[in-house]
Amino acid sequence: MTLTDMHVKLRQAAPADLPTVLDLLTRCGLHTGSVDLGAGTYWIADLDGVPGGCIGLEHGQGVSLIRSTAVLPEARSQGLGRALVRSALTHASLRGDRTVFLFSSEAGDYWTRFGFGPSSAAEIAGALPDVPQVKSGLSKGWIDEELVWRLDLPQPEVTRG
């Protein structure tokens, strides 16, 4: 069965969805320590009513951080991850963000497909010092060991009349 044969629904995660998000991340081998649904916007992708993936977006001033991007192995290569990423990038753009960052040491090739390019720990720490994932990286010392990625979002043209 392909994704097109299934009913796919992206929904914004509510506080009661925290166990679902943590389960998805755990099942995909991702860290869960600094996940805080109240510190940003998270989405869950349901396939035929069953959670199959998630993504989070932590917000700063004119900048956001994509985090906790996970798609269960049995739901991969169907476009679900792309739908989650596009949802997060659209939300960031609608918020007026100029830049979106993320950490990824293993999936850089995936993120370059969306236009992300290399950045630095210093840049993300300067742009988003108060979001949970950056605070965790700074306090626990792992931030300098991670690869940081950056995407500058197109800005709407201002018309003067």
C-alpha positions, 0 to 999 in steps of 0.5 A: 500500500502506498501513501496515496492509498492511505488517508493522511492527515497533518494536525497540530499537536496539542499538549495531550499529544506529548506521549505520542510525539515522544513515542514517535521520536523514541521509535526512530532513535531520536533524543527526547530530553528537551521536547516541550510542546509548549515551547513551539509548534509541533505537528503529527502526521496520522496515516489512517488514524495512526501516528506515523511521523512528527515535526517540531518548530521552536520559535525565536524573533524572526527565526525558528528551529526545526526539530524532532523530525521523525517518520516511522520506518514503515511510513518512509519514502512515501512523501510523509516527511516532505509534507511535514517539512513543508508544513513547518516551513510554511508556518515559519514563513507565515510567522515572518521568519527570515531564517530556519535552522536545524541540527542534523549530523546524519541527514544533511543530504535530505535537508539540502533538498529543501535548500538548507546549507551548512551553518555553525553552532555559534550562529544558531546559539546567537539566533535562538539562545532561548529555545529548548534544543539550543539551551540543551545543547549549550548546557550539555555541551553537545552543540559544537559536535552537531552539524547545523543547517540554515535556510534563508526564507524568501521575504515578501516584496514590500510594495510602495504606492 
